[in-house]
Amino acid sequence: MSHHGQIEVGYVAGLARLEIAPENRARLQQDMDNILAYIEQLEELDVSGIEPTAHAALLTNAVREDVAGESFPRATMLANAPAEIGGELIKVASVLPGDEMS
């Protein structure tokens, strides 16, 4: 395999902040090498005359008129929240380290 550049599985794991068990590294490296080899095969294809596409299927947006309508009462919406703060805000679980909302 003559890759444009060897990609080391440990480097990719570091970028993704993944820990890979040492016993899995060799298998994953082989998988990555196989993927790169397949990409090299694809690069050999003659695609001249083929119009670039953003998606394999023809997609069109289904749009509707943006019309203001009745909104739900605040109390109804807050009743669905897991917790609320002062009857105004929805309290959600913390996703980043730091001070908790109170």
N, C-alpha and C positions, 0 to 999 in steps of 0.2 A: 504494500500500500504506500503510495507516495502522496501523502496529504500535503496540502499547501502549508500546513503547520500542524504539528501534533498538539492536540488538546488533552491536557492531563486531567483525569477525572477528579483528582484532589483539588485542583484549581477551581473547577466548576462548582464542586461541592462547597468550597470556601465562599465563592461568590453568592451562592444560594443559602449560605449559613446552615449547611447540612453536615451532620456527622455521619461518616461512612465507616462501617466496621472494616477493619483490615482484611478480613476474610472475603469481603464483598468487592474490594477494589479491583482485583484482577478481572472478575466477570464484568463489572461495570465498564472498565477500561476497554475490554473487548467489544462490548455493546457500542460504546462511543466510537471506536475505530470502525466498526461495521457501518454505523450511520454516516460517518464521514466518507467512507468508501462509496456508499450509495449516492451521496451528494456529488462526489466526483463523477460518477457515471452520468448523473443528470446534467452536469455541466458540459458533457461531451455531445449532448443532443443539439441538433441544428434546429433552432427555434426561429430562424429568420422567416419573416412573412407571417408569423403568428402574432396577432394583436395581444398586447398585455391585458390582463384582466385583474381586477381586485378580488374577485370571488368566482368560484367555479360555476355557480348558478346565477342566472340573470335575476337580479333583485330589484324591486321597485319599492319605494316607500309608500305605505298606505297612510295618507295624511287626512286629517279632518279639520274642519274649521275650528279655530280656537275660540270657543264661546264660553263666557263666564256663566257658571251655574250655581245652584244652591250648594253651600258648603255644610259640612257637618258641624253641629254645635261643639264648642271647645270641650265641654264636660263629657260628651260622648267619645271624643277622640282620646282624651286623657284617661278615660275609664279603661281603654285598651292597653295603656302603657304599663310596664312592669312596676314603675314607681314614678312619683312626680315630686317636683320641688316647688313649693309655694303656689300650687295650682296653676302654674304658668309653664313650667319646663318639664320635659321628660327626662328622668334619670336613667342612664344606661350604665352597664357594667364598664369598668375601666379597661381600656385596651393598651394603654401606655403606662409605664411606671411613673409614679409621682403621687401628688396629693389626690385623694379621693374627692369627688363632688359631695357636697353636703346639703 
